[in-house]
Amino acid sequence: MLSVVALVLASYLALRLVLPLRCAWPLRVALAALIYGLALHHRIVARFAGSMASPELPTLVIAALGTGFVALLLTALLVLDIATLAAWALRRQGALSALRKHWLRPGAAALALLLSLYGTWQAMAVPQVRQVEIAIADLPPAFEGYRLLQLTDIHASRLLTGDWVAEVVARANAQHPDLIVITGDLVDGSVRTRANDVRPFAELRAPDGVIAITGNHEYYGQYREWMDAFAALGMTVLENAHLRIARGDAALTVAGVTDPIAARYGLPQPDAAAALTGVDRKAPVILLDHRPGEARAHAARGVALQLSGHTHGGHIIGMDRLVARANGGFVSGLYPVDGMQLYVGNGAGLWPGFATRIGVPSEIALITLRRAVD
């Protein structure tokens, strides 16, 4: 089905952009072939160079740039064609004439290329630190000012390699957090292909350790092998489980659930009830869930703070509204949800299959906990 959709969209681009060009037909054929190749490159990669989840192309940055270009070009041409149709229906001859100028669509293609260059550059940038303060009711005084650093959607890959991961780790450690949590999608690919790219994770440092959960992308590789690899890198991976962080007699509970994609692989699905079984009722609960969509259900269970990712902040201004609709209305930042606080991180990295950020920067979130004032 995805291939059929890609073929239809590529055909639209070829007919509306390439065919009307005033150039020799061999060049038009070559441009059309390029558009079809970019539109279908996920399938091509899956056949010859890795998988859709983990492309292993040596020039992956070019493929990443091409995907963003096709998406932006498609959007631009659709807007122009809808405007043309509206001008025709409303008999606005001046507007219709302007929208039919032969240079307008090639100009839109040039703009889409420039934006895709910028978007890919932003996608590959080392994320900046985002300072966030979150007030929690009944936070024990011992945890006032507790510094919790969230990394999410790192997506170590052929695009975001070990050198990039090492810079993210260094920037995270420089914040001197009390605890580091990683809310899924650490990696794309197999344990063997990503061995060098994930090695810097072992350098993450915090007094209360490094706690991680799985995202959907861990399941596309070698789930069980990755669980062992993460443990070897010094992470505590919570699979529908929790642990207690103590300061004297006071405590916080950090719980974590798996990802719904687990059902496809016959692995344990997310189970918040199991994750919270036996928790200290006096200790506020911080729940790690890769996807934000179940926030209201978790609030009903008495969770104080949920940390999520998955959305990448929506990638592009405007597109973020669509991403929010697919994730319970949540896409980026802090949300009050039925007495619970939900924070959705934009992600440190992103899937190389759509490596574009425009107006939605990547981030390392440094969260400072405060006691809520009545």
C-alpha positions in Angstrom: 0.0 0.0 0.0 2.8 2.4 0.9 4.5 1.7 -2.5 1.2 2.4 -4.3 0.8 5.7 -2.5 4.4 6.6 -3.3 3.9 5.8 -7.0 0.7 8.0 -7.1 2.4 10.9 -5.5 5.5 10.6 -7.7 3.3 10.5 -10.7 1.6 13.7 -9.6 5.0 15.4 -9.2 6.2 14.2 -12.6 3.0 15.4 -14.3 2.7 18.7 -12.6 6.4 19.7 -12.4 8.6 17.7 -14.8 6.4 17.3 -17.9 5.7 21.0 -18.4 9.4 22.0 -18.1 10.8 23.7 -21.1 13.9 21.5 -21.5 15.0 18.5 -23.6 13.0 15.3 -23.1 16.0 13.2 -21.9 16.5 15.7 -19.0 12.8 15.5 -18.2 13.0 11.7 -18.2 16.0 11.8 -15.9 14.3 14.2 -13.5 11.1 12.1 -13.5 13.2 9.0 -12.7 14.9 10.9 -9.9 11.5 11.8 -8.4 10.3 8.2 -8.6 13.5 7.0 -7.0 13.3 9.4 -4.1 9.6 8.6 -3.6 10.3 4.9 -3.5 13.7 5.0 -1.8 12.4 3.4 1.4 11.4 0.3 -0.5 14.6 0.4 -2.6 16.7 0.6 0.6 14.7 -2.2 2.2 15.5 -4.4 -0.8 19.2 -3.6 -1.2 20.6 -1.8 1.8 19.2 -2.6 5.3 15.6 -2.0 6.1 13.0 0.8 6.1 13.6 1.2 9.9 17.4 1.2 9.5 18.7 2.3 6.1 22.4 1.5 5.7 23.3 3.6 2.7 26.8 5.0 2.6 25.4 8.3 1.4 22.4 8.3 3.7 22.4 12.1 4.2 21.6 12.5 0.4 18.7 10.1 0.8 17.5 12.0 3.9 17.7 15.3 2.0 15.7 13.8 -0.9 12.9 12.6 1.3 12.4 16.0 2.8 12.6 17.6 -0.6 9.9 15.4 -2.0 7.6 16.1 1.0 8.1 19.8 0.8 7.7 19.9 -3.0 4.5 17.9 -2.8 3.1 20.3 -0.3 4.0 23.3 -2.4 2.6 22.0 -5.6 -0.7 20.9 -3.9 -1.0 24.4 -2.4 -0.4 26.0 -5.9 -2.9 23.6 -7.6 -5.6 24.1 -5.0 -5.1 27.9 -5.3 -5.3 27.6 -9.1 -8.5 25.6 -8.9 -10.0 28.1 -6.5 -9.1 31.0 -8.8 -10.7 29.2 -11.7 -13.9 28.5 -9.8 -14.1 32.1 -8.6 -13.2 33.5 -12.1 -10.3 35.5 -10.8 -8.5 35.9 -14.1 -5.6 37.9 -12.7 -4.8 35.4 -10.0 -5.3 32.5 -12.4 -2.8 34.1 -14.8 -0.2 34.6 -12.1 -0.6 31.0 -10.9 0.0 29.7 -14.4 3.3 31.4 -14.9 5.8 28.8 -16.3 8.5 29.7 -13.7 6.3 29.4 -10.6 6.4 25.6 -10.1 10.2 25.3 -10.8 10.6 28.2 -8.4 8.6 26.3 -5.8 10.9 23.3 -6.4 14.0 25.5 -5.8 12.5 26.8 -2.5 11.6 23.2 -1.4 15.2 22.2 -2.1 16.6 25.1 0.0 14.2 24.3 2.8 15.1 20.6 2.8 18.8 21.5 3.0 18.0 23.7 6.0 15.7 21.0 7.5 18.3 18.2 7.2 21.0 20.4 8.7 18.8 21.1 11.6 17.9 17.4 12.0 21.6 16.5 12.2 22.5 19.3 14.6 23.6 18.4 18.1 20.6 19.3 20.3 20.6 22.2 22.7 19.6 21.9 26.3 16.0 22.9 27.1 15.5 24.0 30.7 12.1 23.0 32.1 10.6 23.4 35.6 7.8 21.1 36.5 5.7 21.4 39.7 4.6 18.2 41.3 2.0 18.0 44.1 3.3 16.5 47.3 6.9 16.4 46.1 9.0 15.5 49.2 11.1 18.4 50.3 14.2 16.3 49.8 13.5 16.3 46.0 12.9 20.0 45.7 15.2 21.1 42.9 15.9 17.5 41.7 17.4 17.6 38.3 16.2 15.0 35.9 17.6 14.9 32.3 15.5 13.4 29.6 16.9 12.0 26.3 14.4 10.6 23.8 14.4 9.5 20.2 18.1 9.5 19.8 18.0 7.1 16.8 21.7 6.3 16.6 22.0 5.2 13.0 24.1 5.5 9.8 23.0 9.1 9.7 23.5 10.0 13.4 26.7 8.1 14.2 28.8 7.5 17.2 30.6 10.8 17.0 27.2 12.6 17.1 26.0 10.4 20.0 29.2 11.2 21.9 28.5 14.9 21.6 25.0 14.4 22.9 26.3 12.4 25.8 28.9 15.1 26.6 26.3 17.8 26.5 24.0 15.7 28.8 26.8 15.0 31.3 27.7 18.7 31.4 24.3 19.4 33.0 25.2 17.3 36.1 21.8 15.8 36.5 20.7 13.7 39.4 19.1 11.1 37.1 19.1 10.5 33.4 16.1 8.9 31.7 15.9 7.8 28.1 12.3 7.4 26.8 12.8 5.1 23.8 14.0 4.9 20.3 17.7 4.9 21.2 18.8 3.1 18.1 18.0 2.1 14.5 19.6 -1.2 13.3 21.1 -4.3 14.7 23.5 -4.7 17.7 26.3 -5.5 15.2 25.8 -2.6 12.8 25.4 -0.1 15.6 28.0 -1.3 18.0 30.3 1.7 17.6 27.4 4.2 17.4 26.0 3.2 20.8 29.3 2.8 22.7 29.2 6.5 23.9 26.0 5.7 25.9 28.3 3.9 28.4 29.7 7.4 29.3 26.4 8.8 30.6 26.8 9.7 34.2 24.3 10.6 37.0 24.3 9.8 40.7 21.0 8.0 40.5 21.9 6.2 37.3 20.5 5.9 33.8 17.0 4.5 33.3 15.6 3.6 29.9 12.5 2.3 28.3 11.9 0.9 24.8 10.3 2.8 21.9 8.9 1.3 18.8 12.2 1.3 16.9 13.9 -1.1 19.4 11.5 -3.8 18.2 12.4 -3.3 14.5 15.9 -4.5 15.2 16.9 -7.3 17.7 14.8 -6.5 20.8 16.2 -9.0 23.2 19.8 -8.5 22.0 19.3 -4.8 22.5 18.0 -5.2 26.0 21.2 -7.1 26.9 23.3 -4.5 25.1 21.7 -1.6 27.0 22.3 -3.4 30.3 25.9 -3.8 29.3 26.1 -0.1 28.6 25.0 0.6 32.2 21.3 1.3 31.7 18.5 0.0 33.8 15.7 -0.9 31.3 12.2 -0.9 32.7 9.8 -3.2 31.0 6.5 -2.7 32.8 8.4 -2.3 36.0 9.5 0.4 38.5 12.2 1.3 40.9 12.5 3.5 43.9 14.8 6.5 44.3 15.4 7.4 47.9 16.6 10.5 49.7 16.7 9.4 53.4 13.1 8.5 54.2 11.7 10.3 51.2 11.3 8.6 47.8 10.3 9.0 44.1 9.1 6.1 42.0 10.2 5.9 38.4 8.2 3.4 36.4 8.4 2.5 32.7 6.2 0.7 30.2 7.0 -1.1 26.9 5.7 0.0 23.5 2.4 -1.1 21.8 4.3 -2.3 18.7 5.5 -5.2 20.9 2.2 -7.0 20.1 3.5 -7.5 16.5 6.5 -9.4 17.8 4.8 -11.5 20.5 6.5 -9.5 23.3 5.0 -7.9 26.4 2.6 -5.0 25.6 2.6 -1.9 27.7 1.0 -2.6 31.1 0.9 0.4 33.4 -0.9 -1.6 36.1 2.0 -4.1 36.2 4.5 -1.3 36.2 2.9 0.3 39.2 2.2 -2.8 41.2 3.6 -2.5 44.7 4.7 1.1 44.4 5.1 3.2 47.6 1.9 5.3 47.7 3.6 8.1 49.4 6.2 8.5 46.7 5.2 10.6 43.6 5.3 8.5 40.4 7.2 9.5 37.3 6.1 7.3 34.5 8.2 6.8 31.3 6.1 6.0 28.3 7.5 6.4 24.8 4.2 7.5 23.4 2.1 10.3 25.0 -1.3 9.0 23.9 -2.2 7.2 27.1 -1.6 10.2 29.3 -5.2 10.5 30.6 -5.3 6.8 31.5 -2.0 7.2 33.4 -3.3 10.3 35.2 -6.3 8.2 36.4 -3.8 5.8 38.0 -2.3 8.6 40.1 0.9 9.2 38.1 2.4 12.6 39.0 4.6 13.1 35.9 4.7 11.3 32.5 7.7 11.7 30.3 7.3 10.8 26.6 8.8 11.3 23.1 7.9 9.6 19.8 6.5 12.7 18.1 9.8 14.4 17.3 7.9 17.5 18.1 6.1 17.2 14.8 9.2 17.8 12.6 7.8 20.9 10.8 5.7 23.8 11.9 2.2 23.1 10.6 2.8 19.4 10.3 3.0 19.3 14.1 -0.7 19.7 14.3 -1.2 16.5 12.3 1.3 14.7 14.5 -0.6 15.9 17.6 -3.9 14.5 16.3 -2.2 11.1 16.0 -0.9 11.2 19.6 -3.9 12.1 21.7 -3.5 15.9 21.0 0.1 15.9 22.4 3.1 16.8 20.4 5.7 19.0 22.2 6.3 20.5 25.6 4.5 20.5 28.9 0.8 19.7 29.2 -1.5 19.5 32.4 -3.5 16.4 32.1 -6.2 15.7 34.7 -3.9 16.7 37.6 -0.9 15.0 36.1 2.0 16.8 34.3 3.0 15.4 30.8 6.2 16.4 29.1 6.7 15.4 25.5 10.3 15.9 24.3 11.1 16.9 20.8 13.8 14.3 20.7 17.6 14.5 20.4 17.6 12.9 17.0 15.1 11.3 14.6 14.5 8.4 12.2 16.8 8.8 9.1 13.9 8.0 6.9 12.5 11.5 7.4 15.3 13.6 8.7 13.8 17.1 8.5 13.3 19.7 11.2 11.9 23.2 10.3 11.0 25.4 13.3 10.9 22.4 15.7 14.4 22.0 17.1 15.9 18.9 18.7 16.5 19.0 22.4 18.0 17.6 25.6 15.5 18.3 28.3 16.8 19.2 31.7 13.8 19.0 34.0 13.9 20.6 37.5 11.3 19.3 39.9 9.5 21.8 42.2 6.9 21.3 44.9 3.6 22.6 43.7 2.2 25.5 45.7 -1.5 25.2 46.6 
